[in-house]
């Protein structure tokens, strides 16, 4: 199922800062399909990535663990 198939309700990630690097995702779609739509909040009409839920969960765990800090 693609993100174009269902209406999406987007929420901003709680890990997004105020510096304009914001990510949004659609949790209801993820729960219903097992696919997590992710987009750049600065470009809401732009493309969205469709990520398998298990891969997204691994990514979030890495963010929480600080694995992506520069």
C-alpha positions as CSV (number, residue, x, y, z in Angstrom):
1,X,0.0,0.0,0.0
2,X,1.4,3.4,-0.9
3,X,1.0,6.7,1.0
4,X,-1.2,8.0,-1.8
5,X,-3.8,5.3,-1.0
6,X,-5.1,6.7,2.3
7,X,-5.5,10.1,3.7
8,X,-2.6,10.8,6.1
9,X,-2.5,12.6,9.4
10,X,1.0,13.9,9.8
11,X,2.7,14.7,13.2
12,X,6.0,16.3,13.8
13,X,8.7,14.1,15.4
14,X,9.3,14.9,19.1
15,X,13.0,14.7,18.2
16,X,12.8,17.5,15.6
17,X,14.5,20.7,16.7
18,X,13.5,24.3,16.1
19,X,16.4,24.7,13.5
20,X,14.2,23.7,10.6
21,X,15.3,20.1,10.4
22,X,11.9,18.7,11.1
23,X,10.6,15.3,10.2
24,X,6.9,14.3,10.1
25,X,5.4,10.8,10.1
26,X,1.9,9.4,9.9
27,X,1.5,6.9,12.8
28,X,-2.1,5.8,12.0
29,X,-1.0,4.8,8.5
30,X,1.9,2.9,10.0
31,X,-0.3,1.0,12.5
32,X,-2.8,0.1,9.7
33,X,-0.2,-0.9,7.0
34,X,3.1,-1.7,8.6
35,X,4.7,1.1,6.5
36,X,5.8,4.3,8.0
37,X,5.4,7.4,5.8
38,X,8.1,10.0,6.5
39,X,8.4,13.5,5.0
40,X,10.2,16.8,5.4
41,X,7.9,19.2,7.3
42,X,9.3,22.2,5.3
43,X,8.0,20.6,2.1
44,X,4.6,19.1,2.9
45,X,3.7,18.8,-0.8
46,X,7.0,17.1,-1.6
47,X,7.8,13.4,-1.6
48,X,7.3,11.1,1.3
49,X,9.5,8.1,2.0
50,X,7.7,4.8,2.8
51,X,9.8,2.8,5.4
52,X,9.0,-0.7,6.7
53,X,7.9,-0.3,10.3
54,X,10.7,-2.6,11.6
55,X,13.3,-0.5,9.9
56,X,11.8,2.7,11.2
57,X,11.7,1.3,14.8
58,X,15.4,0.5,14.5
59,X,16.1,4.0,13.3
60,X,14.2,5.5,16.2
61,X,16.1,3.3,18.6
62,X,19.4,4.6,17.1
63,X,18.2,8.2,17.5
64,X,17.3,7.6,21.1
65,X,20.7,6.0,21.7
66,X,22.5,8.9,20.2
67,X,24.0,7.0,17.3
68,X,23.5,9.8,14.8
69,X,25.1,12.7,16.7
70,X,27.8,14.5,14.7
